[in-house]
Amino acid sequence: MSYSPIIQKTIEYIEMNLHEELSLESVAQFVGFSKYHFLRIFQKEVGVTASEYIRYRRIANSANMLLYSDEKIIEIAFYYRFETQESFTRSFKKYYQLPPGQYRKIMGKLTIQKEEINLKNEQLLKGWNLSGSHPFNYKMGIDRENVHKGRASGFLKAVTVQSQGEFATMMQQFKAEKYLGKRIKLSGFIKSKDVDGFCGFWMRVDDSLGDVLQFDNMSDRPIVGNNEWNHYHIVLDVPENSAVIAFGVLLSGNGQVWIDELKFKEVDKQTPTTNIDFSSDLLEEPVNLSFEE
């Protein structure tokens, strides 16, 4: 059974209620699970406990308010349900290595200009490349305001796109050697704004000749429109004759997509793959050869 839709529903509920009283019992009840079962599947799917997730999302949003608002630290602490400013400071320092006041002073000066990267200096975004059908109509870069965890996220944004048929991808590729014969899971968090085509993660496994062995671009579960941060994944097998694994985020048409906290993990064979089986579209035999039908 795939728990991904349930986890996404859960995270959507959490994101909408980060500033409210949010008990694990109430979240489990919202999705119709026992608390024990909910906590188990959440940690398995997301990689952290539900309580840890709620805590670091509140801290990340607090960091955003420190940099981009004039709210007092005590008011930010209470807004995100910390009982005292001292408990907020302890939790904040755990994630950002600075107390809130110093973080506001030091990091505020570093984020006056949002980091954006275009084709001329894209090499500054370590490891990532911009490609697609019309990459010159898109920008990729680093955003320090819209962050899921930590201090930055990556984004891909339409700039001069003319139609939904145009697309770009912010991508990487690496050798498959480490994962040969294994099943791997790419997971991470995506946020979208005004996407009129679709967006989502993608991953492809190729052999040494460049032929596609496994592929998924979330076209059967596309992300469209406006969506707050949520968790998505792709699972593919890496056959023994694999040579290259490529992955990234895809944006078709207009809009903007953010990505954060991407992870690769080996999973067991009980975890279903999301591979798109193109052979299912093949006919058993040729038809309508005289064009009379």
PyMOL commands that set and color helices and strands:
alter all, ss='L'
color gray80, all
select helices_A, chain A and resi 4-16+24-31+35-46+50-68+73-79+85-96+100-110+122-124+135-137+177-179+278-281
alter helices_A, ss='H'
color red, helices_A
select strands_A, chain A and resi 116-117+129-132+138-143+153-158+167-175+182-207+212-216+223-238+242-252+256-267
alter strands_A, ss='S'
color yellow, strands_A
deselect
rebuild
show_as cartoon
